[in-house]
Amino acid sequence: MIGTISGTLPRSSTAPMRHKGRSRAAGLENIESLDLSRAENLKSKLLRGLSGERQSARTNPDDEVFSMRCNLHKTRGASIKRALLLAVQVAGVSAIALTALGMRPRSEMATLAFAATPLRCAAFSPYVAGYDPTTGPHPSGPVIEAALDRTQARGFNCIQTYGVLNGLDYTFGAARRRGIKVIAIIWLDLAPDVNQSSISKGIEVAKAYSDIITRVSCGSELRVRHGATAATPIILNCLSQLRAAGVTEPLTSQDTWWSYCEEQWPCQSWSLASSVDVISINVFPWWENRFSGLFPCTAATEATDFHVARMQDVIARYPGRRVVLSEYGWPAGPQGYSETNTRTGQHCGVASEDNQELVRAKTTERLEQLGLEGVFFESEREPWKEREGLVGPYWGLKPVVVPPKTPTGFHIVKTTVP
């Protein structure tokens, strides 16, 4: 994510800038006991319904029937979660039993209930203090592990990664060990040799971790950085190579909503959209407040409505297509800072910890209500982003205390059944 929005947009240098399911609605009433065989059957039924439920939720958000369906999903999902936790408690299913079901004990009691909760995804970049994607050094395995622990402690069960080179491919194995799903971005820019290395490694990773990767993106905001004429053939080449190699995950290329609207208003179609399986749009009212002349200034309290409205614009332009909110967020600082709109001179949108949490919580809740997918930007704070501007280091969430681990490496988690 960079400062990008409708109208004349800034272009960055060619150096890579590290930016930034719905559950099966099954009837689980009157569960009184659960032996291992029944648990295995239950898991199978839940997992079989994941893809179908995701597709069925892709309806017009303005449709009254759609809203009723979303509410039904939400109610049933909560019941499923409670029932699964109760079943685990009654049966006394241990880590050994979970392993017998094909589940990883590292994710502990939450594993069995995972299919009954929506994916809560965060943009993940481990370039924390002391690391820089352009100049180095690059994060080591232990640094990545610690960042994943913090991300999981913040309540996310899904991450979006931003590259596979420079040791970042370590992230996928570490995520698998934690039961974390991954949206994998193959980082693309203008250097053909670097792009080819990224694509080749991306194919390798996509095949090796197809059990946890939910989609693969050829690039992130490539059009924003270099324009449609330069970006489109690079993205198409990446998509073509992935398909030829037999990559089975849904393919996309994430960019701003403005890019997928062909940088026109009302929203028009970008030709690239016909080549991707998923239309992935980044929406940041903060940057609209600085660069756009299309909309009134958007306060943090109105950011959720803005996110959904831009999704609705794109959904209307591409009827029947799967549209996801691939990045959304709000900076936590500098405390009290506000941007000046380059077109109107207005000051609007205030950076603060409270506003960041408000935007994250409200947008997450709204997306889940509507059955839409989103990725919060971002989990970790990255000090190197100060060269992106004052708010650059503040897109990540505030520090979090990770629970201690047992000698076996498991986090100590207390599970209660409501």
N, C-alpha and C positions, 0 to 999 in steps of 0.2 A: 504494500500500500504506500503510495506516495501522494503528494499534494496534487490531486487531479480532479478536474471536474468539468462540467459543461462550459463551453466557450473556448477561449484560447488557453491551452494548457502548457505548463512548463515541461520541458524534456530533460531527463537526467542524463548523466554521462553513460558510457557503455559499460562501466563497471557494474557487476551484479549488485543490486540493492536488496538486501534481505529484509523483506517486509514481514513488514509485518510478518429412521425407521419406526418408523412407527411400529408399535408392538402388535402382535397377533391378538385380535379381539376374540379370544376363546372363552367359553364358559367354564369357569373353574369353581363354581359354587359347591358347597357341601363337601370340601376336601376334609376328610377325617384322618386319613393315614396315607403314607406314601412309602412303598418299599423301593428298592433300587430299580426294579424292572419298570415300575410305573413312572419313576422319575425320568428314566431314559426315554420312555414313550412321550412324556410331557415335553421334554426338551425338544424332541424331534418335531412334534406338532407345532411348537412355537416357532422354531427356526424356519420351518417350511413356509410359514405365512409371512415372513418379513418382507420379501420383495413385492408380493401382491399387495400388502397393505400400503407400502410406499407409493405404488402406482395409483391405488384407488384414492389416495388423498390428494392427488394432483388435479384439483378441480378449481373452478373460479372462486376466489375468496369472497366475492360479493353474492354468491349463490346461497340462498337461505338453507337449502338442503345440505350444502357443503358445510355450513356452520354447525348444523345439527349433527352431521356425521363426525365432525371434529370433536364436539362435546362428548359424543358417545365413545370415541376412541379414548379420550382423556379419562372418562369415568371407568371404562373397562380396564384401561391400562393400570390405574391405581389399584383396582381389585385384584388384577393378576399379580401385581407386585406383592401385595399383602399375602395373597394365597401362596405364592411361591416361598416367601420367607417363612411362613407358617409351616409349609410342607417340609422345608429343610430342617426346621427346629424339631418337628415331630419325629421325623425319620432319623435324625441324628446323622445326616450325611456328612462324612468326614472328607478331608483332602484326598484320601485314597479313593473314596467312592466317586468324588468329582472327577478324578483322573480316569477312572474306569468309564465315565460317561464321555470322555473326550474333552473334558474341561481342564483348564490350567489352574492348579490350586493357588497360584500366586494372587489371583484376583479374588480369592476367598469367597465369603458368603455372597458377595454381590454377583458372582459369576452366573449362578442359576437364575437370578432375577434380571440379568442384563438384557435378555431379549424382551422383557416386559417394560423397559424404560427407553425413552427416545435417546438418540445419539446427541450428546452435548459436546460440540466440537470447538476447539480453540486453535488459532494460528500458533504454531510452535517453531521457534527459532532459538537454539541454545547459545547464541552469541551474546552472552551476559557479560558483566564487567570483566575486562581483561581480554576479550576476544573481538575480532573484527573480520567480517567476511571478505573485505577487500585487501587489507594489508596483513591479515593474520595477527596472532595465531588463531588456528581453528580449534573448536572445542573437542576435547578428548572424550573417550567413552564414559569415564566417571562423571564428567561435567554434564553430558547428555542424560545419563541415568538420574542425576540429581534434579535436573530440570524437569524430567518426566515425572518424578516423584512429586514435585511441587505442583505440576499441572494436574495430576490425578488428585492430589489433596484439595485442589480448588473445586473439585466436583466434575471435571471433564473426563469423559470416557472415549474421546476421539480427538485426534490432532490433525492439523494440516501442516505438512512440512514444505520447506522451500529450497529443495535441491537435494542431490544425491552424491555430489562430489565432495572432496576434501574431508572425507571421513564421516559425512553426514548420513551415509547409508547404515551406519551403526544404529541409528534411531529405530529402524524397522524391527530388528531383533529385540531390542529393549522394549519396544511397544508391545510386541507379541507376548513377551514374558509377563507383561502387566495386564493383558487382555484389553489393550487399547486399540481401537480402530484407527486407520490412517487414510487421509486424503493426500496423495503424493503429487507434488508439483515438480516437474522437470524444468529446471531453470534454463531459460533461453535468453540470448541476447544477440548481438550482431556478429560475433566471432564464430565462423563455421566449424573450426576444429573443436572449440570448447562445447559448442552446441552438440556436435556429434558424440563427444565423450559423455555428455549428459544424457543424450537419448539412449546410447548403448547401455550405460549403467542403469538408466530408468527401466529399460526392458528387462534387464537382469533382475532388478528389485521387484518389479511388478509380477514376474513369474514366480519368484521365490517366496513372495509374501502375499499371494492372492487371497489367502484366508483372512487377512486383516485389512487389506487395501480396498477401500470402497469406491474410489475413482482415481483416475490419473489425469493431471492437467498438463498440457503442453504449453508451458509458459505462464507467467503471471504479469498482467498489465504490460505486455510487450507492445501492444498498439499505443498505449498511453505514452510510453517512453520513446517510441521510434516512428509512430504513424502507421496507418493501415497498409500503405504501399510496401513498406519494408517488413512489417510484422506478418502479414497474411501468408506469404509463401513459406516463411520459416515455420510457422505453426502447422501449415498443411503438410510440410515435409515430415515433421515430427509425428503427426497423426498417422500419416501413411506408413511410416516405419513401424510404429507400435502395432498397427493392425496387421501388417505383413508378418510381424514376428509372432502373432498369435496372442497378444495381450488381450485378456478377456474382460478386464474391468471397464466400466463406462469411461469414455474419454471426453475431455473438455479442454477449454483454454479460458482461464478466468481473466476477466478484465472489468473495467468499470461499466456500470449500467449505461453510461453515456456512449461508450464504445459500441455496445450491443444495440444501441439506438442509432448507430451510424453518425453519431455526433450531430443529430438533428432533433428538433422539437416541432411538432409531435414526433414521437419515437418512430424511426424507420428501421428497416432490416439491414443487418450486416451480412454480407454474403457468406462469411465464415460459419455462421450459425448452422447452415445446412450440413456442415461437415463434422459437427460435434454431437455426441450423444446427450450431453447435458449443457445447458446454458448457465454459466456461472458468473454472477455479477457482484462487484464490490460496490457498496453504497456507504458513503461517509458524509453525513450532513455537515460535519465540521469543516470539510474542505469545500463543500458547496457554499458555506457561509463566507469563505474567503474568496473563491474564484467565480462563483456562478451569478449570473444576473437573471436566471429563470424563476427563482423561487424567493419568497420572503425569508428572512433570517430564521433559522431553526434553533430553538432552545433545546436543552437536554431533555426537558419534559415532553417535547414534541418529536424527538428523534425516532422513536419506535414507529409512529405514524408515517414518518418520512421514509423509513426503510421499507415498510409494507407498501406504501404508495408507489415507490419506484419498482418494486417487484411486480405489482399489478400492471404497471405500464408495460413492462417487458413481457409479462404473461399474455397481455392483450395483443401485443405485436407478434408473438410466436405461439398461436393457439395450439393446444395439444402437446406442447413441448415441456419437458422437465426443466424448471428454472429453480436455481438455488441461490441463496444469498451467501456468496463465498467469502465475504469479509464485511463485518460491521463493527463499530466500536466508537469510543470517545476517549480523549486523552484525560489523564488524571492530574496533569500539571503542565507547566508551573501553576501552582495554586492561584486561582482567580484570573488567570490569563485569558484574553479574548482576542480573536483575530479581527482584522479590519478588512471588510469586503473591498476588493480591488476595483469594483465597478460602482458601488454605491457609497463607499466610505463608512458604511454602518459598522458598529461593533455588536457582535452577537455571538452567543455560545460561550459558556464559561467553563474552563478546564478546572476540574476538581475531583478528588477521590469519590465524593458523594455522587457527583454527576456521572462519573464513569460507571459506578455500580448501578445507578438508576437506569442508565441506557442498557447495560448488559442484562439486568434482571428483567426489565419490561419487554425488551425485544425477544429474549429467550422464551418468555412466557407466551407472548403473542404468536411467535412462530409455531410453538408446540400446539397452541389452540387451533391454529389454522392448518396444521399438518404440513408445514413448510420447513425446509432445511436451511440452516444457517451456521456460520462459523464466526465466533467472536474473535476480534483482533485486539489484543493478542495475549497469550499467557505470561510470557516473561518480559521484563523491562530490559532494553538493550541500550546501554549508555553510548555506544558508537553512533547511534542515530541522531546525536546532537547536530551532526552536519546536515540533517534534513530540516532543521529548524528547532525552535524552542520546545515544541511539544514532542519532538521525535523520540526522546528517551522515555516518554510517559504513556505510551499506548498500552504497555503491559499492565497487569494487575499488581497490586501491592504485595509485598513479601508475605509468605505464608509459612507457618510452622508445620513441618512434615512429622506425622506420628512416628514414634520410635519403632524399630523392627525387632522381632524375635531373633534368636540365634539362627533360625532357618531362613531368615531373610524376608519373612512375611511382615507386613504392617500390622500393628495391633489395632483392630477395629472392633468397636462394640456394635452389635446388631440388635435392635429391638423390634418387636412385632407389635404394631399398633392394634 
